[in-house]
Amino acid sequence: MNLTRRDVMALGAGGAALAMLPLPAAAADQAALDAAIKKFTGGAATKDGGVKLTAPEIAENGNTVPIEVEAEGATEILVLAPNNPLPSAFTVSFGPLSGASSASTRIRLAGTQDLTAIAKMKDGSFAMAKRTVKVTIGGCGG
Amino acid sequence: MISRRDFLQAGVAASAIWGASGVGNWSRLAAQQKLSQDQLLDFDKTGNVTLIHITDIHGQLMPIYFREPQINLGVGADRGLPPHVTGADFLKLFNMKPGTPEAYALTYLDFAALAKTYGKMGGMAHAATVIKAIRADRPDALLLDGGDTWHGSYTVLKTEGQDMVNVMNALKPDAMTSHWEFTLGKDRVNEIVKSLAFPFLGANIFDSEWEEPAYPPYKMFDRGGSKIAVIGQAFPYLPIANPKWLFPGLSFGIRQDRMQAMVDEVKEKGADLVVLLSHNGFDVDRKMAAQVKGIDVILTGHTHDALPEPVMVGKTMLIASGSNGKFVTRLDLDVQDKQIKGFRHKLIPIFSDVIAPDPEVAALIEKQRAPYTKDLSEVLAHTGGTLYRRGNFNGTWDDLICNALIDQREADIAMSPGFRWGPSLIPGDAITREDLYNNTAMTYPQAYRSEMTGTQLKSIMEAVADNLFNPDPYYQQGGDMVRMGGMSYAIDVSQTAGKRISKMTLLKDGKAIEADKSYTVAGWASVNEGTKGPAIWDVVEDWFKQNPEVNLAPNKTVHVTGT
């Protein structure tokens, strides 16, 4: 298993007094996102299902969010954080000797966004999954 | 035998067919002037298993008033469903009449007047009488504590939770789960947990470094010839809604896959009945009941809802037992062939003037309070109106706190967190130090004062609003909206994140809040480490010296749409 992880720079969080207040994430750069997806898929269509993306609904710490991707029969999985300054979070490749096509790591998120995982299958098809991860301040628990 | 297809999906009207539920016939009893302890405890024992549920006591050892919310909006799939039904709609839904004991206990209607008629509720010595009576009827009943127990009073603060631990130990719970407990600090929690004779459960509490379970996820019990699995679920968003520096190295979260794995595991171990002792909050539990297969009963907590009947989600029964010691739920189940064949449910109201306190527990409570009697009883002011906290947008206790913050800290705007704990007072009541602490006691009470731009203020308000009104309950945190003093605003709860708040206006000059302008903001209970300022109770005590007679103007500063 060859895990490459790109360090993602996030904008500094605004230090409001109530809590660490993330800056409102800039809208995803759709062109950059599309380009990153196209580079990975070569323009092929993606289908829903077949890849599982696990992440907390609300991040406990936006600077280090645990995530896990799993896609049986995948040779490669790309994880995108569309609202990060650099949307490609990491790509993980699975060789013939990989026990299972799954990987877990921690990534930094610049704000609330829909994490996206795209798996490249052995047959050359692509599967996609999305998961909203909220990066927020405390809601004053009951 | 009644088959499962007879479960009513509508949720609240399950009683007629295969079980019995509700608050009994308090109305008739009250009309006959016969509301008595025996009648409150009256219960036709059913089946082979009894669960006793109490939750969100928030340190309230003594009887209190607690006004239920007037505004408690549900969004998305939860819109208009219990517990998001209040006041007259609540009475209509559950076929109750205004002015009755149940109307007093379960709604805000005529609260001050009915409080004078029916008196205070709760008190752990009174709850003890009920619990002991249930155990006399069913000796192997399980007593399950949903958490938020070691928090919320002067004596909890001074004893670091020991007063509640001692009193709860006398009641002999079989398991508990948690939330505010962790604000005592992780070391203190672990010290207490070591001393407990029962498990402190949390299937969703993990070591954040290694992602390994930090506390036991469940416990199996043999009761009434059945194997009962009790799975615990702590409040999922502790490190976000409360200061994570108080419990470093712990991670929580909803962890739905983990919950399914635990349910599957206890079933493999032969569980006949799967009970989730939850601090998720009602709407999160409603979603979890639909998503996780195989939970029979969810004992809900965190959002402080009191419902006189179970809510059914498919085959899962959701129980809501209120807060602050006002209620104890008794749930009798007929468990056969790994199924619930019948039930009887009663949300038992703890009317403290009707139910005699248990002498042993009353003496124990007295012992916990004795060293602090003088401090607790000191009268700081009097109130001309009802002081309460619950409600999505504001409550008079927080109006008072915001006024104190603005005056004492010379601020333009004040913010008070949307907590759901804190008992009420009725017009004419003395406000004692105990009452003040009941609404403020915590381990991070610093009242900060800082400069914020209009943009920052809006960001905070939008973030908190999304924690309350995100249409997906898994993205909610179960608190109410941050209370804003010195400012009015409009909120459209049907909008998406970042688009709900508008018309922010500074009350002092009637001018619109400007995005780039800086405002002086005072608040308290920041989750940030190192927050500076006096404790909120000291700020309010100083304010009482100038305001010994509290008469608050009605709060009309929040304009709500999209409901």
Interface residues (C-beta under 8 A of the other chain):
Chain A: G14 A16 A17 L18 A19 M20 L21 P24 T54 P56 E57 I58 E60 N61 P66 T112 T132 K134 T136 I137 G138 G139 C140 G141 G142
Chain B: D56 D148 H179 W180 S208 E211 F235 Y237 L238 P239 I240 A241 N242 K244 S251 F252 G253 I254 D257 G281 H302 T303 H304 M415 P417 G418 F419 R420 W421 Y448 S450 M452 Q456 S459 I460 A463 V464 D466 N467 L468 N470 D472 Y474 Y475 Q476 Q477 G478 G479 D480 V482 A497 G498 V521 G523 A525 S526 V527 N528 T531
